[in-house]
Amino acid sequence: MKGKLMIQGTASSVGKSLLCAAFCRIFREDGFSVAPFKSQNMALNSYVTADGLEMGRAQVMQAEAALIPPVVEMNPVLLKPTSDQGSQVIVMGRPVGSMAAMDYLRWKEKLLPVIDQAYKKLAESHDIIVIEGAGSPAEINLKQQDLVNMGLARRIKAPVLLVGDIDRGGVFASLYGTAALLEPAERELLQGVIINKFRGDRAVLEPGLEQLAELVNLPVLGVVPYMHFNLDDEDSVTDRFRGRSVAGPALNVQVIRLPRISNFTDFNPLELFDDVNFSYIHEPNELESPDLLILPGSKNTIEDLISLRKMGWDKALREHVGAGGLLMGICGGFQMLGERIRDPEGVESSVPEVPGFGFLAMTTVMESEKSTRQVEAAWLYSDHGYFSGMGDGTAISGYEIHMGQTEYGTLEQPVYLKDAAVREGAVNREGTVFGTYLHGIFDNFAWTEKLLNGLRRRRGLPEMKSDLPLSYRDFKEGEYTRLASVVRESLDLDLIYDTIRRGV
């Protein structure tokens, strides 16, 4: 069987990404070669493919569910917001520049051949393509320039399933209203509706389902229950920012939620350890004496650094380290820990130079060329502080996505990059401040467990040995199987397969 299936939603965050991942795993379990596709993604959570190209995390998650390596054709256009009105534009994995919203709207028609070629390449090598839309197809102000919803569906003749989120309320009105706002040619592509994130007794819902099917003249293909899976989020519209608390004696890990936070998927693995309280915070008054305080990645490091300083984080970080807490920076957060950041070419900001927080004797210079690569490495530092005894060469894998090059001087560098035969990252003399460019470092559970045990020793807590697998990727494999099982039981798959075979 060769075919395609497109999932569109009544709004952002109705569950499209997760349902597409479920379909990728279900179709793979049923013996088909399947690949995900999203023509245009807007997100600050991204990933680097094996050939050093950048793409959105949602399609990486879906590729993992399909048991295939992620390739940039799955997400040919990625927009990474740098401000409220502008984004860095990444085409086929490479940045082509930053554009204001109106400039991009006028320019993006040039991307149609790129998108069509990427889709064609996937369709030639897979049985089924699972296509994800973006936001809602009923954004009537954007229809003329649509690359990702009904504009794409019409060009490739894709059958569309429409998903609504009942948990936020108004699901019947949003499904009916979305269908009503579609043009006749678009309406013909709709083949069914799905209600997602349901809590309660489905029998109470049945009368509404029957009436909805009559109103939209489409089958209701199923009701998917509200689910929680520890899988990667596409963007900042997520429940993860609410944090996680556990009972009893526990470590306290807090992440500063930068205005332009990126790749917060780095921290998903920390939620799997039984004795870790985890939270995202904005301001210094939200600090709860964390054992580990993290500065995450940023899409605009200089502007976020300026914002943090205005909020009083300079003093708060010094008090945290002075009180014995560990301070860690990743990517842009790592750059902030240095003595200064320079941007002479205006790559990220109109500010040519700012002082960093000054914990690490290093300087970063922003450059137009972005570093993107996967990394295999080993941890070799064990001299001081929380890292005592860790330097046994524990294997680490991850990826780099950053603007700027850092001059480290004489700093101790803890991460040995096997492919480049160089060291990366930096630790201060006391072993209380650490930074790295390596996204995904916490995915390496052996390393993460050792770090957490170092924190436990300093707190006088007993060390722990988790029963987690070797990596977050191994853990997620079980999550994909569980996700597929729940969705399989909730939807009319026979009718969905008929839709794929029949097409439009």
C-alpha positions as CSV (number, residue, x, y, z in Angstrom):
1,M,0.0,0.0,0.0
2,K,1.2,3.5,-0.9
3,G,-0.5,6.5,0.5
4,K,-0.5,9.4,2.9
5,L,-2.5,10.8,5.8
6,M,-2.5,14.4,7.1
7,I,-3.3,15.4,10.6
8,Q,-4.6,19.0,11.1
9,G,-5.9,20.6,14.2
10,T,-8.4,23.2,15.3
11,A,-5.6,25.1,17.1
12,S,-2.0,24.8,18.2
13,S,-1.3,22.2,21.0
14,V,-4.3,20.0,20.3
15,G,-2.0,17.0,20.1
16,K,-1.2,16.8,16.4
17,S,2.5,15.9,17.0
18,L,1.8,13.1,19.4
19,L,-0.9,11.6,17.3
20,C,1.3,11.7,14.3
21,A,4.0,9.8,16.3
22,A,1.3,7.3,17.3
23,F,0.3,6.7,13.7
24,C,4.0,6.4,12.7
25,R,4.4,3.6,15.3
26,I,1.1,1.9,14.5
27,F,1.7,1.8,10.8
28,R,5.3,0.5,11.4
29,E,3.9,-2.2,13.7
30,D,1.5,-3.2,11.0
31,G,4.4,-3.8,8.6
32,F,4.6,-0.6,6.6
33,S,7.5,1.6,5.9
34,V,6.4,5.0,7.2
35,A,7.9,8.5,7.5
36,P,6.7,11.8,9.0
37,F,6.6,15.1,7.2
38,K,5.9,18.7,8.3
39,S,6.6,21.2,5.6
40,Q,7.1,24.2,7.9
41,N,7.7,24.2,11.6
42,M,8.0,27.1,14.0
43,A,9.8,26.0,17.1
44,L,12.8,26.7,19.2
45,N,13.3,23.0,20.0
46,S,15.5,21.6,17.2
47,Y,17.8,18.7,16.5
48,V,20.9,18.0,14.4
49,T,20.8,15.1,11.9
50,A,23.7,12.7,11.3
51,D,24.8,14.9,8.4
52,G,24.8,18.1,10.5
53,L,21.5,19.5,9.4
54,E,19.0,21.2,11.7
55,M,15.3,20.2,11.9
56,G,12.4,20.4,14.4
57,R,12.1,18.0,17.3
58,A,8.6,16.9,16.6
59,Q,9.6,15.2,13.4
60,V,12.6,13.6,15.1
61,M,10.2,12.2,17.7
62,Q,7.9,10.9,14.9
63,A,10.9,9.4,13.0
64,E,12.0,7.6,16.2
65,A,8.4,6.2,16.5
66,A,8.7,5.0,12.9
67,L,12.1,3.4,13.7
68,I,14.0,5.3,11.0
69,P,16.7,7.9,11.3
70,P,15.5,11.5,11.1
71,V,16.4,13.3,7.9
72,V,15.9,17.0,7.0
73,E,13.4,16.2,4.3
74,M,10.9,15.5,7.1
75,N,11.0,19.2,8.0
76,P,12.3,21.2,5.1
77,V,11.5,24.6,6.6
78,L,12.1,25.5,10.2
79,L,11.4,28.9,11.7
80,K,13.2,29.8,15.0
81,P,11.7,33.0,16.5
82,T,14.3,35.5,17.5
83,S,11.8,38.2,18.6
84,D,8.0,38.7,18.7
85,Q,8.0,39.7,15.0
86,G,11.0,37.9,13.4
87,S,12.6,34.5,13.0
88,Q,15.7,32.8,11.8
89,V,14.7,30.9,8.6
90,I,16.3,27.4,8.2
91,V,15.8,25.7,4.8
92,M,16.8,22.1,4.3
93,G,18.7,22.2,7.6
94,R,20.8,25.4,6.9
95,P,20.0,29.0,8.0
96,V,19.3,31.4,5.1
97,G,18.9,34.5,7.3
98,S,16.6,36.2,9.7
99,M,13.4,37.8,8.5
100,A,10.5,39.9,9.9
101,A,7.1,38.3,9.7
102,M,5.9,40.4,6.8
103,D,9.1,39.9,4.8
104,Y,8.8,36.2,5.2
105,L,5.2,36.2,4.1
106,R,6.3,37.9,0.9
107,W,9.2,35.6,0.4
108,K,8.0,32.1,1.4
109,E,6.3,31.3,-2.0
110,K,9.9,30.6,-3.2
111,L,9.9,27.6,-0.8
112,L,7.2,25.6,-2.6
113,P,9.6,23.7,-4.9
114,V,11.8,22.9,-1.9
115,I,8.9,21.5,0.1
116,D,7.5,19.6,-2.9
117,Q,10.9,18.0,-3.6
118,A,11.4,17.0,0.0
119,Y,8.0,15.4,0.2
120,K,8.5,13.6,-3.1
121,K,11.8,12.1,-1.9
122,L,10.1,10.7,1.2
123,A,7.1,9.4,-0.7
124,E,9.3,7.5,-3.2
125,S,11.0,5.6,-0.4
126,H,8.2,4.9,2.0
127,D,4.8,3.2,2.0
128,I,2.9,5.8,4.1
129,I,3.7,9.4,4.8
130,V,2.2,10.9,8.0
131,I,1.9,14.6,7.5
132,E,1.5,17.1,10.3
133,G,-0.2,20.5,9.9
134,A,0.5,23.6,11.9
135,G,-1.9,25.6,14.1
136,S,-5.3,25.6,12.4
137,P,-6.3,25.4,8.7
138,A,-9.0,28.0,9.4
139,E,-6.6,31.0,9.8
140,I,-8.3,32.9,7.0
141,N,-5.8,35.7,7.1
142,L,-3.0,33.3,6.1
143,K,-4.6,31.1,3.5
144,Q,-3.1,32.8,0.5
145,Q,0.4,32.0,1.6
146,D,-0.3,28.6,3.2
147,L,2.6,26.1,3.0
148,V,1.7,23.7,5.7
149,N,-2.1,23.1,6.0
150,M,-4.7,23.0,3.3
151,G,-2.4,24.6,0.8
152,L,-0.1,21.6,1.1
153,A,-3.0,19.1,1.3
154,R,-4.4,20.4,-2.0
155,R,-1.1,20.2,-3.8
156,I,-0.3,16.7,-2.8
157,K,-4.0,15.5,-2.6
158,A,-3.7,14.3,1.0
159,P,-6.7,13.1,3.0
160,V,-7.0,15.1,6.2
161,L,-8.2,14.2,9.7
162,L,-9.1,17.1,11.9
163,V,-8.2,16.9,15.6
164,G,-9.8,18.9,18.4
165,D,-8.8,19.2,22.1
166,I,-11.7,18.6,24.4
167,D,-9.6,19.2,27.5
168,R,-9.5,22.9,26.9
169,G,-13.2,23.1,26.2
170,G,-15.3,24.1,23.2
171,V,-14.3,21.1,21.1
172,F,-17.6,20.8,19.2
173,A,-17.6,24.4,18.3
174,S,-14.0,24.4,17.3
175,L,-14.4,21.3,15.1
176,Y,-17.6,22.6,13.5
177,G,-16.3,26.1,13.1
178,T,-13.0,25.0,11.5
179,A,-14.8,22.8,9.0
180,A,-17.3,25.7,8.2
181,L,-14.5,28.1,7.5
182,L,-12.9,25.9,4.9
183,E,-13.4,26.5,1.2
184,P,-15.3,23.8,-0.7
185,A,-12.2,22.3,-2.3
186,E,-10.6,22.2,1.1
187,R,-13.7,20.7,2.8
188,E,-13.6,17.8,0.3
189,L,-10.2,16.8,1.7
190,L,-11.6,16.3,5.2
191,Q,-12.2,12.6,5.8
192,G,-13.0,12.5,9.5
193,V,-12.6,14.1,12.9
194,I,-10.8,13.0,16.1
195,I,-11.5,14.2,19.7
196,N,-8.3,14.2,21.7
197,K,-7.4,14.6,25.4
198,F,-10.7,13.3,26.9
199,R,-11.1,12.7,30.6
200,G,-14.2,10.9,31.8
201,D,-16.9,8.5,30.8
202,R,-17.3,8.3,27.0
203,A,-20.9,7.3,27.4
204,V,-21.6,10.9,28.5
205,L,-20.0,12.1,25.3
206,E,-21.9,9.9,22.8
207,P,-24.9,12.1,22.1
208,G,-22.5,15.0,21.2
209,L,-20.5,12.7,18.9
210,E,-23.5,11.7,16.9
211,Q,-24.7,15.3,16.5
212,L,-21.2,16.4,15.6
213,A,-21.0,13.8,12.8
214,E,-24.3,15.0,11.4
215,L,-23.2,18.7,11.6
216,V,-19.9,18.2,9.8
217,N,-21.1,15.3,7.7
218,L,-18.0,13.3,8.6
219,P,-17.3,10.3,10.7
220,V,-16.0,10.8,14.2
221,L,-13.1,8.3,14.1
222,G,-12.6,8.1,17.8
223,V,-12.0,9.7,21.1
224,V,-8.4,9.6,22.5
225,P,-8.0,9.8,26.2
226,Y,-5.9,12.4,28.0
227,M,-2.4,10.9,28.0
228,H,1.0,11.8,29.6
229,F,4.1,10.5,27.9
230,N,7.7,11.6,28.5
231,L,8.4,12.5,24.9
232,D,9.8,15.6,23.3
233,D,7.7,18.8,22.9
234,E,7.7,20.8,19.8
235,D,7.6,24.3,21.3
236,S,6.9,26.3,24.5
237,V,3.1,25.5,24.5
238,T,3.6,22.6,26.9
239,D,2.6,21.4,30.3
240,R,6.2,20.7,31.2
241,F,6.7,24.3,32.4
242,R,4.5,23.5,35.4
243,G,7.3,21.4,36.9
244,R,7.3,18.2,38.9
245,S,7.5,17.5,42.7
246,V,8.0,14.3,44.6
247,A,7.4,13.3,48.2
248,G,10.1,12.8,50.8
249,P,13.8,13.9,50.8
250,A,14.7,14.9,47.2
251,L,17.1,16.9,45.1
252,N,15.9,20.2,43.8
253,V,16.7,21.1,40.2
254,Q,15.5,24.4,38.7
255,V,15.9,25.8,35.2
256,I,15.7,29.5,34.4
257,R,13.0,30.0,31.8
258,L,14.6,32.5,29.5
259,P,12.4,34.7,27.4
260,R,13.7,32.9,24.2
261,I,14.4,29.5,25.8
262,S,15.4,26.8,23.2
263,N,15.9,23.1,23.4
264,F,14.3,22.7,26.8
265,T,13.9,19.0,25.7
266,D,17.4,18.8,27.2
267,F,15.8,18.5,30.6
268,N,13.1,15.9,30.0
269,P,15.3,13.0,31.3
270,L,15.6,14.7,34.8
271,E,11.9,14.1,35.3
272,L,12.4,10.4,35.3
273,F,14.6,10.2,38.5
274,D,12.5,9.3,41.5
275,D,14.0,11.8,43.9
276,V,14.3,14.9,41.8
277,N,12.0,17.9,42.2
278,F,12.1,19.8,38.9
279,S,10.8,23.3,38.0
280,Y,11.1,26.2,35.6
281,I,11.4,29.6,37.1
282,H,11.4,33.2,35.8
283,E,12.7,35.5,38.6
284,P,15.2,35.2,41.4
285,N,12.5,35.2,44.0
286,E,11.3,31.8,42.7
287,L,14.6,30.2,43.8
288,E,14.1,27.3,46.3
289,S,17.7,26.6,47.3
290,P,18.2,24.3,44.3
291,D,21.0,21.7,44.3
292,L,21.4,22.3,40.6
293,L,20.4,25.6,38.8
294,I,20.6,25.5,35.0
295,L,20.8,28.3,32.4
296,P,19.4,26.7,29.2
297,G,19.8,27.4,25.6
298,S,18.6,30.6,24.0
299,K,17.7,31.7,20.5
300,N,19.0,35.2,21.3
301,T,21.7,34.9,24.0
302,I,22.6,38.6,24.3
303,E,19.1,39.8,24.6
304,D,18.2,37.1,27.1
305,L,21.4,37.9,29.1
306,I,20.4,41.6,29.2
307,S,16.9,40.6,30.4
308,L,18.3,38.3,33.2
309,R,20.6,41.1,34.4
310,K,17.7,43.5,34.7
311,M,15.8,41.0,36.8
312,G,18.6,40.7,39.2
313,W,20.0,37.3,38.3
314,D,23.6,38.5,38.4
315,K,23.4,38.7,42.2
316,A,21.2,35.7,42.6
317,L,23.5,33.4,40.7
318,R,26.5,34.4,42.8
319,E,24.5,33.8,46.0
320,H,23.5,30.4,44.7
321,V,27.1,29.3,44.0
322,G,28.3,30.9,47.2
323,A,25.8,28.8,49.2
324,G,27.2,25.6,47.7
325,G,24.8,25.0,44.8
326,L,25.9,23.8,41.4
327,L,25.4,26.2,38.4
328,M,25.3,24.8,34.9
329,G,24.9,26.4,31.5
330,I,24.0,24.7,28.2
331,C,24.7,26.3,24.8
332,G,23.5,30.0,25.1
333,G,23.4,29.5,28.9
334,F,27.0,28.3,28.8
335,Q,28.0,31.4,26.8
336,M,26.4,33.6,29.5
337,L,28.6,32.1,32.2
338,G,31.7,33.6,30.5
339,E,33.3,37.0,30.9
340,R,31.8,38.6,27.8
341,I,29.9,37.9,24.6
342,R,30.7,39.9,21.5
343,D,28.5,40.3,18.4
344,P,30.4,42.6,16.0
345,E,28.4,41.6,12.9
346,G,25.0,41.9,14.6
347,V,24.3,38.2,14.1
348,E,21.9,37.9,17.0
349,S,21.5,41.4,18.4
350,S,22.1,45.1,17.7
351,V,24.2,45.2,20.9
352,P,27.9,44.7,19.9
353,E,29.2,43.4,23.2
354,V,27.9,42.6,26.7
355,P,29.6,41.4,29.9
356,G,28.7,37.8,30.9
357,F,28.1,36.7,34.4
358,G,31.9,36.1,34.8
359,F,32.0,32.6,36.4
360,L,34.2,31.2,33.6
361,A,37.2,32.9,32.2
362,M,36.2,32.7,28.5
363,T,34.9,35.0,25.7
364,T,32.4,34.1,23.0
365,V,32.3,35.9,19.6
366,M,29.1,35.5,17.6
367,E,29.6,34.4,14.0
368,S,27.2,34.0,11.1
369,E,28.2,30.4,10.6
370,K,26.2,28.1,12.8
371,S,27.8,25.0,14.4
372,T,25.6,21.9,13.9
373,R,26.8,18.4,14.5
374,Q,26.3,15.2,16.4
375,V,28.9,14.3,18.9
376,E,30.3,11.2,20.5
377,A,32.4,12.1,23.6
378,A,33.7,11.0,27.0
379,W,33.6,12.7,30.4
380,L,37.2,13.0,31.8
381,Y,36.9,15.6,34.6
382,S,36.8,14.4,38.3
383,D,39.0,16.8,40.2
384,H,36.7,18.9,42.4
385,G,33.2,19.6,43.8
386,Y,30.3,17.7,42.5
387,F,32.3,15.9,39.8
388,S,34.7,14.1,42.2
389,G,35.2,10.6,41.0
390,M,33.3,11.1,37.7
391,G,36.3,11.3,35.3
392,D,36.4,7.6,34.3
393,G,35.6,8.2,30.6
394,T,31.9,7.7,30.8
395,A,30.5,7.8,27.2
396,I,28.4,10.8,26.3
397,S,26.5,11.4,23.0
398,G,24.7,14.6,22.0
399,Y,24.6,17.4,19.5
400,E,25.6,21.0,19.0
401,I,23.5,23.8,17.7
402,H,25.0,27.2,18.4
403,M,26.1,30.5,16.9
404,G,29.5,31.8,18.1
405,Q,32.9,30.4,18.9
406,T,34.3,30.4,22.5
407,E,37.9,31.1,23.5
408,Y,38.4,29.1,26.7
409,G,41.9,30.2,27.8
410,T,43.3,27.9,30.5
411,L,40.0,26.6,31.8
412,E,39.6,22.9,32.6
413,Q,37.6,21.3,29.8
414,P,35.8,18.2,30.9
415,V,34.3,16.7,27.7
416,Y,36.5,14.9,25.2
417,L,35.1,14.9,21.6
418,K,36.2,11.7,20.1
419,D,35.5,12.7,16.5
420,A,37.5,15.9,16.7
421,A,40.1,14.8,19.3
422,V,39.5,18.0,21.2
423,R,38.0,19.0,24.5
424,E,34.8,21.0,25.0
425,G,32.9,22.7,27.8
426,A,34.4,24.3,30.9
427,V,34.5,23.8,34.7
428,N,35.6,26.4,37.2
429,R,38.4,25.7,39.7
430,E,36.1,24.8,42.5
431,G,34.0,22.4,40.5
432,T,30.8,24.4,41.2
433,V,30.2,26.0,37.8
434,F,30.0,23.9,34.6
435,G,29.0,24.7,31.0
436,T,28.8,22.8,27.8
437,Y,27.6,23.2,24.2
438,L,26.3,19.6,24.3
439,H,22.6,19.4,23.9
440,G,21.2,16.0,25.1
441,I,23.8,15.5,27.8
442,F,21.2,14.4,30.4
443,D,20.0,11.8,27.9
444,N,23.1,9.7,28.9
445,F,21.7,8.1,32.0
446,A,25.0,6.7,33.3
447,W,26.5,10.2,33.3
448,T,23.3,11.9,34.7
449,E,23.1,9.3,37.5
450,K,26.7,10.0,38.5
451,L,26.1,13.8,38.6
452,L,23.0,13.4,40.7
453,N,24.8,11.1,43.1
454,G,27.5,13.8,43.5
455,L,24.7,16.2,44.4
456,R,23.2,13.7,46.9
457,R,26.6,13.2,48.6
458,R,26.9,17.0,49.1
459,R,23.4,17.0,50.6
460,G,24.0,14.0,52.9
461,L,21.5,11.9,51.0
462,P,22.1,8.3,50.1
463,E,23.3,7.5,46.6
464,M,20.8,5.9,44.3
465,K,21.0,3.4,41.5
466,S,18.1,3.8,39.1
467,D,16.5,1.0,37.1
468,L,16.3,3.2,34.0
469,P,17.8,2.0,30.7
470,L,21.1,3.2,29.4
471,S,19.7,6.2,27.6
472,Y,16.7,8.4,27.2
473,R,16.3,7.1,23.7
474,D,15.9,3.6,25.0
475,F,13.4,4.8,27.5
476,K,11.3,6.6,24.8
477,E,11.1,3.3,22.9
478,G,8.7,2.0,25.5
479,E,6.8,5.2,25.5
480,Y,6.2,5.0,21.7
481,T,4.9,1.4,22.1
482,R,2.5,2.5,24.9
483,L,1.3,5.5,22.9
484,A,0.5,3.4,19.9
485,S,-1.4,0.9,22.0
486,V,-3.6,3.6,23.5
487,V,-4.3,5.3,20.2
488,R,-4.9,2.0,18.4
489,E,-7.6,1.1,21.0
490,S,-9.2,4.5,20.7
491,L,-9.6,5.0,16.9
492,D,-11.3,3.2,14.0
493,L,-8.2,2.1,12.3
494,D,-10.0,0.1,9.6
495,L,-11.7,3.3,8.5
496,I,-8.4,5.2,8.7
497,Y,-6.6,2.6,6.5
498,D,-9.5,2.8,4.1
499,T,-9.0,6.5,3.9
500,I,-5.3,6.1,3.1
501,R,-6.0,3.5,0.4
502,R,-8.8,5.5,-1.2
503,G,-7.1,8.9,-1.1
504,V,-9.0,11.9,-2.2
